Amino acid sequence: MESLPLHHRTVHKWSAIINRSNTLLQCTALIAIIYYRVSSFLYRTDSTLSLPTLPWLLVFASELFLFFLSLLQSAFGWRPVSRTVYPERLPADEELPAVDVFICTADPKKEPPVGVMNTVLSAMALDYPTEKLSVYLSDDGGSSVVLKATREAWGFAKFWVPFCRKYKIKSRCPEAYFAGLGGDDGDNSDFGEERRTIERKYEQFKERLSRAAENGEIEDTSIKSGHPPVVQGVNMGCTKLERITHNSTCFRGPSFPKQHNTSDLLNSLPGRLRSICSTPQIMRDDITDVLDSQQVEMPLLVYVSREKIPSHPHHFKAGALNVLLRVSGIISNAPYILVLDCDMYSNDPTSARQAMCFHLDQSSSQSLAFVQYPQKFHNISTNDIYDASLRSIFMIKWPGMDGLKGPMMSGTGFYIKREALYGTDMQKDKDPFQLKQSFGPSNEFIKWLNTGCKNNGIDREDLLDTRLREAKFLASCTYEKDSQWGQQIGFLYGSVVEDYFTGFILHCRGWTSIYCDPQRPAFLGSATTNLNDMLVQGTRWNSGLLDVCLSRFCPIVYGLSRMSILETMCYAYLSFQPFYCLPVWCLGTIPQLCLLNGIPIYPKVSSPWFVMFSLVFISLLVKYLWDVLYSGGTIQTWWREWRVWMIKSVTAYSYGSLYTVLKLLGLKEASFQPTNKVADEEQFRRYQMGVFDFQTSTMLLAPLVSLLIINMASFTWGIARVIVSSGWREMFGQIFLSCFILIVNYPFIEGMILRKDSGCIPPNVILLSAVFSLIFLCLGSIVLMYTMI
């Protein structure tokens, strides 16, 4: 009898028809505009004979580049799909494959340990067979505070995990659950009392973390200081009492009856433990807690801090993930891996089972590399003025890619097949000597590699000191020397956006991916809630994207012969995205400069060619409005996202492009700054109110303020010119463009002129920007004078 399918795919045909029709319409109009520009330049009339060549060429080049990016972007809407899973049809628990969870943290100052441990606890409490679940925490800062917090988290997990499983708690992040964000209610008479007990233990757990942070100063986590490798099975860091009950190395202790008194407990213990527990310092409740916790089998928890030496490159997050890939390979060696950011906690404990509905499906499992969940956030306000939810990516673009070869890897919240990360060498080279040339010199790792990633669980008592010593060797900074790690194997180096780069190469190798967006968010994270963090994060992302674009792996060249043309267009769009800064800067300044000098750039309103320009502009706005409304947004959402796109184009895209060029010239080193997870209360309050906070560096503010001052000047002068000379037909396009830019960016004008609070744009930034604007307008006018024909 044929088994029932584990998932179902729905193609959104009407959405695809609308997207394709719009693409055809835009292409037709844009081709007409290109014809107009070329013919106007080659066959000049009396009205165009005196026009300056340089501004026309710059505007035309900008229009061509926007046409190119618009064409690439259309691939996202070619075949959007959605998926439904049926986890109840999965095989029995004993037949499910094992899963390793990788969690990365780098800086305890920007990523508070209590938040990191909440993510660890939520991962340990996943609704998955305990013996097939292992959690690995990578601490790139090598902080003793994080190690202490991990040990404390293990102690609390022994009560939290059984509580979640017993009452089928949905929200298994303690902070979210006790804040009432999970919507969980117990249906047992003992639930209330036990909940209060667990909440008390959680408050004690947080207090211990707070004291640990206060008593030990958080170390400098920069690469300059360096630190040796540390790999610890966290049970080895427990108290003496717990170490004895754990038999020193295993995560499971002896079973004891649930009902016991102090004398019964003491009589049932081994001699050494009985003598310790007889001391006055050991209270009965402490003994009971420890012994009760032994009756529950727990997931494996391993703390990893890779070695860092200033003279060796560490490759940022990709390097940390590759260390976890090797360390886990000799400990649990699960065939599937869940990758999480340290602030992205599990919100739906069934996410692993949902992912297995795809990985275990016979029709797609052979070529499926990873299942990507959307990034969703718990601290998003109703207004979301900074587009922190990245809604257009996870609600529009990724469902569109899912109908092609699958979405891109998105840094966190994905279940990936270990075999896919090992590349092609594992299949073609079975000889140990040949494997060592690719995977490094560890005999133990090669031995586990030859198991073919088929381990379905780990005997926790087999986690011996010898294995941990080998793990430290695997975590050393010299291990990857003369190997293929980061080149052909694991998460790839060469870009700070290792997720995009690795996913792209996997798709080029023939692997596929799937996008799973269940009704209840599988994971919830902490979004950027201020302008500074948004722009810093965007600069880093776009610098990494351009690294790939300008390398030999440029998607439009490298991917075209290895993937479908539509999938290639999607990857190419994101890699070329930083170059949006060029047409935005050009169209935000050149037409305005010409307006101030009385030079028309666009056809008259009465001209039929003006209809083509209007058609392209309106179709862009209407099409994106349709996408927003179709994906659950509002008109306000649509307007805010236009604003954020323009802000990023002028700042994050510009600086990301500049940093990449400087790196290629050898004038700047690659850098990675973790996003700050510590929210400033005043900034967060403004974010919740929908008010922009301009407390950021002058370098990030000045470009957009300068652009707005230029547009304010051109718009004001253009209106005056129209009133005096009645030349509105020739100048309407440029006046409208300046007006549109000013309306979209009204919060910045408000911050410059109307606001006087601490979050306004500082006067020194306004003055500096005004000077830059004046210099540009003066020099630009001089250049125009000398380029007139």
Helices and strands as residue ranges (DSSP letters): E 7-11, H 13-42, H 53-73, G 74-77, E 81-85, G 87-89, G 93-95, E 99-105, H 113-124, G 130-132, E 133-139, H 144-167, H 174-178, H 191-215, E 230-233, G 234-237, H 240-245, H 262-268, H 271-277, H 284-293, E 300-305, H 316-329, E 336-341, E 345-346, H 351-359, E 368-372, E 376-377, H 391-392, I 393-397, H 398-402, E 414-417, H 418-421, H 425-428, H 432-439, H 443-449, G 460-462, H 465-474, H 498-508, E 512-515, E 523-525, H 531-549, I 555-559, H 565-576, G 577-580, H 581-587, H 590-596, H 608-630, H 635-650, H 652-664, H 681-689, H 698-725, H 728-744, H 746-753, H 763-787
